[in-house]
Amino acid sequence: MEKPVMILLISAVILSIQGNIYSQEESLNEKNLKISSLLQQGKFEEAIIVAEEAIKFAEKKYGPEHNAVANSVFNLAYVYFNQGNFDKAESLYKRFLYMWENINGPDHSGTTQCLNNLGWLYFQQENFAAAESLFNRELIVKEKIYGPDHPEVAGAINNVALACAKLGKITDLEHLYSRALEINEKVHPQGHPEIVNSLNQLAIVYYFQEKYDKAEPLYRQVLENREKTYGPDYSGLVCTLENLAVICRKNGNEDEAREFEERAKKIRSQNEKE
């Protein structure tokens, strides 16, 4: 099953929710920029020291219950997460979540970011039930913030689906990926990568449910869109072609199954030579 790159789902940058909090405090802003720079260099211990200093600075400047303090706690959690120290990251994410909800209420974009990060922390620890619970909370809050038909909601649905897949909840997956596809088709132009990804994921679900008649047209759409985007000899088509071959064979179309297999072999051979 194709999955989005983990770091994109976790957050590629240090969180700075409500950036205007920091805009008037040069020293705290500088600390956060330094943390980001140290993280990019893989200097985790130095980043931890600066992040801890930022928390103390923010507490002294604003008091213990302030967004600037919560943001600084989040940043320290993010450093520990990237270091692989999940126990400390978990504790700090929970601290941030408690602070942030008390200050801003539960229905805030900052809340969803923390739920997302904490969910992926549990996912990496293979605690998929806990991850599913947090991703569901993220989904509920995003629906309240953005409404039911928004790209952020579709992304949250995909997170829930990934956890459900690990838990073997195939029936839930059909509903989740169908809804994600419906949203993506509403908000994106035809052929958009998010639509193609949803088609592919739903096709996989139908395959495991042995609903081959439903899986085949979805795989064909995936193939058509990827050919238009990347060309007929794109290496990424190999998996789609092989999947289509299996589905066609299941549906009794042996000749076309062989054609897809031959195309896949040809593309693989061409890319190996390059």
C-alpha positions in Angstrom: 0.0 0.0 0.0 1.4 3.4 -1.0 1.8 5.7 1.9 2.6 9.4 2.2 6.1 10.4 3.4 6.0 10.3 7.1 7.8 13.5 7.8 5.3 15.4 5.7 2.4 14.1 7.8 4.3 14.8 11.1 5.3 18.4 10.0 8.4 19.4 8.2 9.0 22.6 10.1 9.1 23.7 13.7 5.6 24.7 14.7 4.9 28.4 15.2 1.1 28.6 15.6 -0.2 32.1 15.6 3.2 33.5 14.4 2.4 37.0 15.6 3.0 35.8 19.2 6.7 35.7 18.3 6.9 38.6 15.9 7.5 41.1 18.7 9.9 38.9 20.7 13.2 38.8 18.8 15.1 36.7 21.3 12.5 33.9 21.4 12.2 34.0 17.6 15.9 33.7 17.3 15.9 30.6 19.6 13.3 28.9 17.4 15.2 29.6 14.3 18.3 28.2 15.9 16.4 25.0 16.9 15.3 24.5 13.3 18.8 25.0 12.1 20.3 22.6 14.6 17.6 20.0 13.7 18.5 20.2 10.0 22.2 19.6 11.0 21.2 16.6 13.1 22.6 18.3 16.3 19.8 17.1 18.6 21.5 17.6 21.9 22.3 21.2 21.1 18.7 21.7 19.8 17.4 20.3 23.1 19.4 22.8 25.2 18.1 25.7 23.1 14.5 24.4 23.2 14.7 24.1 27.0 16.0 27.7 27.2 13.2 28.9 25.0 10.6 27.4 27.4 12.2 29.1 30.4 12.4 32.4 28.5 8.8 32.2 27.5 7.6 31.3 31.0 9.5 34.2 32.5 8.3 36.6 29.9 4.6 35.6 29.6 3.9 33.3 32.6 3.3 29.6 32.5 -0.1 29.6 30.7 0.6 31.3 27.4 0.7 30.3 23.7 4.4 31.2 23.5 5.2 28.7 26.3 3.0 26.0 24.7 4.7 26.6 21.3 8.1 26.2 22.9 7.0 22.9 24.6 5.8 21.7 21.2 9.2 22.5 19.7 11.0 20.6 22.4 8.7 17.6 21.8 9.4 17.8 18.1 13.2 17.7 18.7 12.9 14.6 20.9 10.6 13.0 18.3 13.2 13.5 15.6 15.9 12.2 17.9 13.9 9.0 18.5 13.3 9.7 22.1 9.6 8.9 22.0 9.0 8.7 25.7 10.0 12.3 26.3 8.3 13.4 23.1 5.1 11.8 24.1 5.1 13.5 27.5 5.8 16.9 26.0 3.1 16.5 23.3 0.6 15.7 26.0 1.7 18.7 28.0 1.3 20.9 25.0 -2.1 19.5 24.2 -3.3 20.1 27.8 -2.0 23.7 27.7 -3.2 24.5 24.3 -6.7 23.3 24.8 -6.9 25.2 28.1 -5.8 28.4 26.4 -7.5 28.2 23.0 -10.1 25.5 23.4 -10.2 22.1 21.7 -11.3 23.2 18.2 -8.1 24.8 17.0 -5.6 24.1 14.3 -2.8 23.8 16.9 -4.7 21.0 18.5 -4.9 19.1 15.3 -1.2 19.5 14.7 -0.4 18.0 18.1 -2.9 15.2 17.7 -1.3 14.4 14.3 2.2 14.3 15.7 1.3 12.3 18.7 -0.6 9.9 16.5 2.4 9.3 14.3 4.5 8.8 17.4 2.3 5.9 18.4 2.2 4.7 14.8 6.0 4.4 14.7 5.8 2.5 18.0 3.3 0.2 16.4 0.6 1.2 18.9 -1.9 1.4 16.1 -5.0 1.5 18.3 -3.7 4.6 20.1 -2.8 6.1 16.7 -6.2 5.5 15.3 -7.8 7.1 18.3 -5.7 10.3 18.0 -6.2 10.4 14.2 -10.0 10.2 14.7 -9.8 13.1 17.2 -7.8 15.0 14.6 -10.4 14.3 12.0 -13.3 15.4 14.2 -11.6 18.7 15.0 -10.7 19.4 11.4 -14.3 18.8 10.3 -15.4 21.4 12.9 -12.7 23.9 11.7 -12.9 23.4 7.9 -16.2 21.7 7.2 -16.7 18.2 5.8 -15.3 18.8 2.3 -11.8 20.1 2.7 -8.4 18.8 1.8 -7.3 18.9 5.4 -10.2 16.6 6.2 -9.3 14.2 3.4 -5.7 14.1 4.8 -7.0 13.3 8.2 -9.2 10.5 6.8 -6.1 9.0 5.2 -4.3 9.0 8.5 -7.2 7.1 10.1 -7.2 4.7 7.2 -3.5 3.9 7.6 -4.0 3.0 11.3 -7.1 1.0 10.4 -5.1 -0.9 7.8 -2.6 -1.9 10.4 -5.4 -3.1 12.6 -7.0 -5.1 9.8 -10.2 -3.1 9.7 -10.9 -3.7 6.0 -14.6 -2.8 6.2 -13.7 0.6 7.7 -11.1 1.2 5.0 -13.7 1.0 2.2 -15.8 3.7 3.8 -12.7 5.9 4.7 -11.1 5.8 1.3 -14.4 6.2 -0.5 -15.0 9.4 1.5 -11.5 10.7 0.9 -12.0 10.1 -2.8 -15.3 11.9 -2.8 -13.7 14.9 -1.1 -10.7 15.0 -3.3 -12.8 14.8 -6.4 -14.8 17.9 -5.2 -11.8 20.1 -4.3 -9.1 19.1 -6.9 -9.1 19.1 -10.7 -9.3 15.8 -12.6 -6.1 13.9 -12.5 -4.8 15.5 -9.3 -2.3 13.3 -7.4 -4.6 13.2 -4.3 -7.4 11.9 -6.5 -5.1 9.3 -8.0 -3.8 8.2 -4.6 -7.4 7.8 -3.3 -8.3 5.7 -6.4 -5.3 3.5 -5.8 -6.0 3.0 -2.1 -9.6 2.2 -2.7 -8.7 -0.3 -5.5 -6.3 -2.0 -3.0 -9.1 -2.3 -0.5 -11.5 -3.8 -3.1 -8.8 -6.3 -4.1 -8.4 -7.6 -0.5 -12.2 -7.8 -0.2 -12.1 -9.9 -3.4 -14.3 -7.3 -5.2 -12.3 -7.6 -8.3 -15.0 -6.1 -10.6 -14.8 -2.9 -8.5 -11.0 -2.9 -8.3 -10.3 -3.1 -12.0 -11.9 0.2 -13.2 -10.2 2.0 -10.4 -6.8 0.6 -11.3 -7.4 1.5 -14.9 -8.1 5.1 -13.9 -4.9 5.1 -11.9 -2.9 3.9 -14.8 -4.5 6.4 -17.2 -3.8 9.3 -15.0 -0.2 8.3 -14.2 0.5 7.8 -17.9 -0.8 11.3 -18.7 1.3 12.8 -15.9 4.6 10.8 -16.2 4.5 9.2 -19.6 4.1 5.6 -20.8 7.6 4.5 -19.6 7.6 5.9 -16.1 9.1 3.4 -13.6 6.2 4.1 -11.2 3.8 2.4 -13.6 5.3 -1.0 -13.0 3.4 -1.6 -9.7 0.1 -0.4 -11.2 0.5 -2.6 -14.3 1.3 -5.6 -12.2 -1.7 -5.0 -10.0 -3.9 -4.7 -13.1 -2.5 -7.9 -14.5 -3.5 -9.7 -11.3 -7.0 -8.2 -11.3 -7.6 -8.9 -15.0 -6.6 -12.5 -14.4 -9.0 -12.7 -11.4 -11.7 -11.4 -13.7 -10.9 -14.0 -16.4 -9.2 -11.6 -18.8 -6.0 -13.6 -19.4 -4.9 -11.9 -22.6 -4.9 -8.4 -21.2 -3.3 -9.7 -18.0 -0.3 -10.9 -20.1 -0.2 -7.5 -21.9 0.1 -5.6 -18.6 2.7 -8.0 -17.4 4.8 -7.6 -20.5 4.6 -3.8 -20.3 5.7 -3.9 -16.7 8.7 -6.1 -17.6 9.7 -3.8 -20.4 9.6 -0.7 -18.3 11.5 -2.4 -15.5 14.2 -3.6 -18.0 14.5 -0.1 -19.5 15.0 1.5 -16.1 17.6 -1.1 -15.1 19.6 -0.3 -18.2 19.6 3.4 -17.4 
